[in-house]
Amino acid sequence: MTEERRGGTARGFRVECREEPDLLIVKCHGCLIFGNTHTLKDEVKGKIPGHKRLVLDLKEVPQMDSSGLGTVMALYVSARTRGCKLELVNASDQIRALFSVTNVLSLFEAAGRHHGKTI
C-alpha cells in the first residue's frame, strides 16, 4: 500500500511525496531556487530513513539555481549516510547542464529512469 502526501508551498513551489515499501518518490513542482529550497528539504529529509531508494522527479521543475543544487546535494548526502540511493529523473536540459558543469552529474547513475527519461 502506498501513502501519498502533498507538501507545503513556497513562492509557487510544492512537493508531493509518495511512500512505497523501500521507495520514496518525490515530485517537485515549480522553480527550485533560493527561497523555495527549504520546502523540499523540510518535506523529504525526515522521510529518508526506512527507504532504500529516493526518486526525485524533476519533470515539473523548469529552473534550478545553486541553492537548489545545494539542497539536492544535501539530500544526496543524507540519503547515502542512511543507506538510501538518490535518483534524479526527468530533469530539464538546464538542470542537467547545471549538474554537469558542477561535476556532480556522475553521482546520479544514468540508470535512474522514470517514464523512459533519464537525467
SVG drawing of the C-alpha trace seen along z (x, -y; Angstrom):
<svg xmlns="http://www.w3.org/2000/svg" viewBox="-2 -33 35 36">
<polyline fill="none" stroke="black" stroke-width="0.4" points="0.0,0.0 1.3,-3.4 1.0,-6.7 0.8,-10.0 1.2,-13.4 1.3,-16.9 3.8,-19.2 3.6,-22.9 4.2,-25.6 6.7,-28.4 6.5,-31.0 4.8,-28.7 7.0,-25.6 5.4,-22.5 6.4,-18.9 4.4,-15.7 5.7,-12.6 4.6,-9.1 5.9,-6.3 6.0,-2.7 7.9,0.2 11.6,-0.8 10.8,-3.6 10.2,-7.3 9.0,-9.2 9.2,-12.9 7.6,-15.0 8.7,-18.7 6.6,-21.4 7.9,-24.9 11.3,-26.6 13.8,-25.1 15.5,-28.4 16.6,-30.3 13.6,-30.9 12.0,-27.6 14.6,-25.1 13.6,-24.8 10.2,-23.3 12.0,-20.4 14.4,-19.8 11.7,-20.0 9.4,-17.6 12.0,-15.0 14.8,-14.8 12.7,-13.2 11.2,-10.6 14.5,-9.2 15.1,-6.7 13.4,-3.3 13.7,-3.7 16.3,-2.1 15.6,-4.4 14.7,-8.0 13.5,-9.1 13.4,-12.9 11.2,-13.6 12.1,-17.0 9.7,-16.9 7.8,-20.0 10.9,-21.9 11.7,-24.4 14.6,-26.0 17.1,-25.3 19.8,-27.6 22.8,-27.0 20.6,-26.9 18.5,-24.2 21.6,-22.3 22.9,-22.6 19.7,-21.2 19.7,-18.2 23.3,-17.5 22.4,-17.8 19.6,-15.3 22.0,-13.1 24.4,-13.1 21.5,-12.5 20.3,-9.6 23.7,-8.0 24.5,-8.1 21.3,-6.2 21.9,-3.6 19.5,-5.1 20.1,-5.7 19.0,-9.0 18.0,-9.0 17.1,-12.1 14.6,-11.6 13.0,-13.8 15.5,-16.7 15.3,-19.5 18.3,-20.4 19.0,-23.4 19.2,-21.2 21.3,-18.6 23.7,-21.3 23.9,-22.7 24.7,-19.2 27.2,-18.6 29.1,-22.0 29.4,-21.4 30.8,-17.9 28.2,-16.2 26.2,-14.5 28.3,-11.4 26.9,-10.9 23.5,-10.2 23.5,-7.0 22.1,-7.1 20.1,-4.0 17.6,-6.3 14.6,-6.1 11.1,-7.2 8.6,-7.1 11.5,-6.4 13.6,-9.5 16.9,-9.8 18.6,-12.7"/>
</svg>
